[in-house]
Amino acid sequence: MAMKLSAGFAVILILFLLGCAAKEEPEQYIIEEKNQQPKVFEVDQQNPNAWMEASKERRNELNKERALRDLNESEEDFKRQSELNNVRRVVDDEMVVGYDPELDNPDFKEVDE
């Protein structure tokens, strides 16, 4: 029993050492941006965060643009809802008071012909 256990442990140890000894290729991360050529960052095993440092400034700019776009969209939605709060209208012989998400949503919808 002890012989089988030590043989099994030796096999596992050899496989582990062979796996660690194999040279790993650096991983590649591709960052694509609109109207620009994709950027490829290779990740070195000794310094895996180097690509993050290299792209930090651009990622911060993109996050800021996204946040401003979301803020503008939410302000537009609030403005539209505020303007329509006191509006009364008749749609399909029904009185609609105030903002109705189905009617006032500016997204395109399918229309039956």
Contacts in CASP RR format, 6 or more apart in sequence:
PFRMAT RR
TARGET T0000
AUTHOR 0000-0000-0000
METHOD contacts of the structure
MODEL  1
MAMKLSAGFAVILILFLLGCAAKEEPEQYIIEEKNQQPKVFEVDQQNPNA
WMEASKERRNELNKERALRDLNESEEDFKRQSELNNVRRVVDDEMVVGYD
PELDNPDFKEVDE
24 45 0 8 1.000
26 42 0 8 1.000
26 43 0 8 1.000
26 44 0 8 1.000
26 45 0 8 1.000
27 42 0 8 1.000
27 43 0 8 1.000
28 40 0 8 1.000
28 41 0 8 1.000
28 42 0 8 1.000
28 43 0 8 1.000
29 40 0 8 1.000
29 41 0 8 1.000
29 43 0 8 1.000
29 51 0 8 1.000
30 38 0 8 1.000
30 39 0 8 1.000
30 40 0 8 1.000
30 41 0 8 1.000
31 38 0 8 1.000
31 39 0 8 1.000
31 41 0 8 1.000
31 55 0 8 1.000
32 38 0 8 1.000
32 39 0 8 1.000
33 39 0 8 1.000
33 58 0 8 1.000
33 62 0 8 1.000
39 55 0 8 1.000
41 50 0 8 1.000
41 51 0 8 1.000
41 54 0 8 1.000
41 55 0 8 1.000
42 51 0 8 1.000
43 50 0 8 1.000
43 51 0 8 1.000
44 50 0 8 1.000
80 99 0 8 1.000
80 104 0 8 1.000
80 106 0 8 1.000
81 99 0 8 1.000
81 104 0 8 1.000
84 98 0 8 1.000
84 99 0 8 1.000
84 104 0 8 1.000
85 98 0 8 1.000
85 99 0 8 1.000
86 98 0 8 1.000
87 97 0 8 1.000
87 98 0 8 1.000
87 99 0 8 1.000
88 95 0 8 1.000
88 96 0 8 1.000
88 97 0 8 1.000
88 98 0 8 1.000
89 95 0 8 1.000
89 96 0 8 1.000
90 96 0 8 1.000
91 103 0 8 1.000
96 103 0 8 1.000
END
